[in-house]
Amino acid sequence: MRIDRSYVAENDAERERLRALVRRLSDGDLARPMDAGWTVASVLAHVALWDQRVVVLLDDWERRGPSWTPPLEDARDVDWVNDAAKPLCLALPPRVAAELAVSIAETVDERVAAVSDPLIEANARAGVLNWRRAQHRREHLDEIERALGRT
């Protein structure tokens, strides 16, 4: 099996975009309301939560070996996770949430860039972890930039 690691460059690019956005956002920008009762900062905390999920599951997978498969959520049914985490995301001080998003993005990107070939192959069979963290970041960074009128 040919191992596709093109996700590394994509993740790097969106992480740098995230870092640049966080650097230029004012505290007022971070507190700006978004759809469904979210704020810019809480959306960044949401991104951090899902990146951290990959770190936690990857820790388990590396500890247990490639024959173990992390629990698979139904990708169509994650709203309950987002709804459950929303009050916590909103409770974080906005600048803390923004910095946490950058810090966790750095951690997860480093981890998924270094994942072993056997784990990549096992994940390809199981379809559990999305190494392309850039996809989720891009979705929400686009959303934030639209909300701030910066697209």
Residue pairs with C-beta under 8 A, 6 or more apart in sequence:
1 121
1 124
3 117
3 120
3 121
5 113
5 120
7 112
7 131
7 132
7 133
7 134
8 109
8 112
8 113
10 132
10 134
10 135
11 108
11 109
11 112
11 113
11 131
11 132
11 133
11 134
12 109
13 134
14 133
14 134
14 137
14 138
14 141
15 102
15 105
15 106
15 109
15 133
15 134
15 137
17 137
17 138
17 141
18 44
18 47
18 101
18 102
18 105
18 137
18 141
19 102
19 105
21 141
21 144
21 145
22 44
22 98
22 99
22 101
22 102
25 40
25 98
25 148
27 94
27 95
29 40
29 148
30 39
30 40
30 41
30 44
30 94
30 95
30 97
30 98
31 39
31 40
31 41
31 94
32 39
32 40
32 147
32 148
33 39
34 40
34 42
34 43
34 143
34 144
34 147
37 86
37 90
38 46
38 86
38 89
38 90
39 90
39 94
40 94
40 144
40 147
40 148
41 89
41 92
41 93
41 94
41 95
41 97
41 98
42 86
42 89
42 90
42 92
42 97
43 89
43 140
43 143
43 144
44 97
44 98
44 100
44 101
44 140
44 144
45 85
45 88
45 89
45 92
45 97
45 100
45 101
46 82
46 85
46 86
46 89
46 140
47 101
47 105
47 136
47 137
47 140
48 97
48 100
48 101
48 103
48 104
48 105
49 85
49 89
50 136
51 101
51 104
51 105
51 107
51 108
51 133
51 136
52 104
52 108
54 108
54 111
54 112
54 129
54 130
54 133
55 104
55 107
55 108
55 111
57 70
57 71
57 128
57 129
58 111
58 112
58 115
58 119
58 129
60 68
60 70
61 68
61 70
61 119
61 122
61 129
62 116
62 119
66 116
66 118
66 119
66 121
66 122
67 122
69 122
69 126
69 128
70 126
70 128
70 129
71 128
72 126
72 127
72 128
73 81
89 97
92 100
105 133
105 137
108 133
109 133
112 129
112 131
112 133
115 131
120 131
123 129
123 131
130 136
142 151
145 151
